[in-house]
Amino acid sequence: MELLIIKSGKQYIRFKDDTYLLVNLDKASVYPFDKMDVVQQHESCLKEKGFHNVCIKKLILTEKDL
């Protein structure tokens, strides 16, 4: 499965209650690829708000039996 995620420096972005938070990967907001336009809007807004090194990343999840 491939998802979109926004990264700022070494941390990730969580969008909650109209606020952007810097978090670790396990708390980050993730989006399906069909929401690319929403993710790009968030990226633009983050840059305007002064977040550093903001970029969209592809998160690849795999499932394996234990």
Rosetta silent file (secondary structure, phi, psi, omega in degrees, C-alpha in Angstrom):
SEQUENCE: MELLIIKSGKQYIRFKDDTYLLVNLDKASVYPFDKMDVVQQHESCLKEKGFHNVCIKKLILTEKDL
SCORE:     score description
SCORE:     0.000 S_00000001
   1 L     0.000  138.258  178.418    0.000    0.000    0.000 S_00000001
   2 E  -118.731  132.116 -179.146    1.262    3.472   -0.853 S_00000001
   3 E  -131.095  164.312  175.675    0.173    6.591    1.012 S_00000001
   4 E  -102.361  144.012  179.834    1.176   10.252    1.086 S_00000001
   5 E  -144.756  151.583  179.698    2.742   11.895    4.116 S_00000001
   6 E  -110.080  132.204 -178.308    4.204   15.351    4.744 S_00000001
   7 E  -116.743  143.982  175.238    7.619   15.725    6.296 S_00000001
   8 E  -132.615  106.390 -175.195    9.250   18.801    7.836 S_00000001
   9 L    64.945 -125.969  179.694   12.913   18.300    8.579 S_00000001
  10 L   -95.462   -1.610 -179.112   13.247   15.065   10.567 S_00000001
  11 E  -112.319  174.867 -176.438    9.643   15.116   11.801 S_00000001
  12 E  -117.826  166.587 -176.516    6.237   14.586   10.219 S_00000001
  13 E  -105.405  134.923  170.469    3.065   16.649   10.080 S_00000001
  14 E  -116.587  129.053  177.649   -0.205   15.893   11.802 S_00000001
  15 E  -106.047  114.150 -176.904   -3.197   17.992   10.780 S_00000001
  16 E  -146.502  132.482  178.235   -5.751   18.107   13.576 S_00000001
  17 L    52.720   44.868  179.130   -8.400   20.679   14.512 S_00000001
  18 L    59.888   26.928 -179.879   -7.172   23.085   11.802 S_00000001
  19 E  -130.422  144.322  175.188   -3.672   23.039   13.351 S_00000001
  20 E   -99.510  130.527  179.867   -0.368   21.640   12.106 S_00000001
  21 E  -122.864  141.993  171.927    1.713   19.674   14.605 S_00000001
  22 E   -86.877  124.810 -175.394    5.239   18.270   14.328 S_00000001
  23 E  -140.385  173.045  171.614    5.113   14.605   15.369 S_00000001
  24 L   -79.807  167.611 -175.443    6.882   11.270   15.001 S_00000001
  25 H   -53.800  -40.075 -175.228    5.894    8.937   12.165 S_00000001
  26 H   -67.923  -11.843  179.391    3.408    6.932   14.247 S_00000001
  27 H  -112.709   -0.987 -174.392    1.234   10.051   14.835 S_00000001
  28 L   -71.187  152.049  173.072    1.486   11.643   11.381 S_00000001
  29 L   -77.569  135.801  177.352   -1.477   12.265    9.087 S_00000001
  30 E  -124.889  152.413 -174.132   -1.471   10.018    6.013 S_00000001
  31 E  -137.362  146.461  172.719   -3.492   10.340    2.824 S_00000001
  32 L   -72.408  161.483 -176.708   -4.363    8.129   -0.149 S_00000001
  33 H   -62.359  -25.627  179.959   -2.947    9.156   -3.528 S_00000001
  34 H   -73.806   -2.439  175.994   -6.327   10.434   -4.730 S_00000001
  35 H  -104.943   22.353 -178.264   -6.024   13.225   -2.123 S_00000001
  36 H   -54.095  -39.525 -179.220   -2.844   14.652   -3.682 S_00000001
  37 H   -62.716  -39.035  177.507   -4.524   18.047   -4.174 S_00000001
  38 H   -65.322  -44.009 -179.450   -5.328   18.279   -0.437 S_00000001
  39 H   -63.419  -41.158  178.719   -1.776   17.274    0.486 S_00000001
  40 H   -66.078  -34.795  175.499   -0.324   19.891   -1.863 S_00000001
  41 H   -65.316  -42.799  176.658   -2.554   22.548   -0.272 S_00000001
  42 H   -61.486  -43.729  179.897   -1.285   21.530    3.177 S_00000001
  43 H   -58.571  -46.804 -179.979    2.307   21.654    1.914 S_00000001
  44 H   -61.923  -44.643  179.971    1.822   25.179    0.559 S_00000001
  45 H   -63.984  -41.010  178.674    0.163   26.381    3.768 S_00000001
  46 H   -60.838  -42.886  178.996    2.944   24.892    5.905 S_00000001
  47 H   -63.555  -40.500  177.966    5.577   26.742    3.883 S_00000001
  48 H   -64.597  -31.900 -178.943    3.640   30.001    4.286 S_00000001
  49 L   -82.946   -1.767  174.821    3.478   29.410    8.056 S_00000001
  50 L    94.105   11.803  174.992    7.272   29.079    8.221 S_00000001
  51 L   -69.372  143.458 -174.066    7.741   25.317    8.550 S_00000001
  52 L   -99.439  147.207  175.768   11.200   24.311    7.300 S_00000001
  53 L    50.343   46.710 -178.816   12.186   21.707    4.693 S_00000001
  54 E   -79.997  132.205  177.020    8.571   20.754    3.970 S_00000001
  55 E  -154.695  155.467  176.805    8.076   18.006    1.396 S_00000001
  56 E   -92.090  134.912  179.315    5.596   15.337    0.395 S_00000001
  57 E  -123.301  154.542  173.350    6.801   11.754    0.730 S_00000001
  58 E   -95.292  123.058  177.997    5.428    8.420   -0.416 S_00000001
  59 E   -99.560  121.720 -177.779    4.951    6.042    2.505 S_00000001
  60 E  -108.598  119.106  179.876    5.082    2.399    1.434 S_00000001
  61 L  -106.573  136.955  173.782    3.482   -0.144    3.760 S_00000001
  62 L  -125.804  150.634  179.331    3.953   -3.873    3.460 S_00000001
  63 L  -116.550  131.140  179.448    2.275   -6.639    5.373 S_00000001
  64 L  -135.841  147.272  175.157    4.132   -9.831    6.306 S_00000001
  65 L   -69.689  145.271  175.557    3.252  -12.827    8.415 S_00000001
  66 L   -90.282    0.000    0.000    5.078  -13.160   11.709 S_00000001
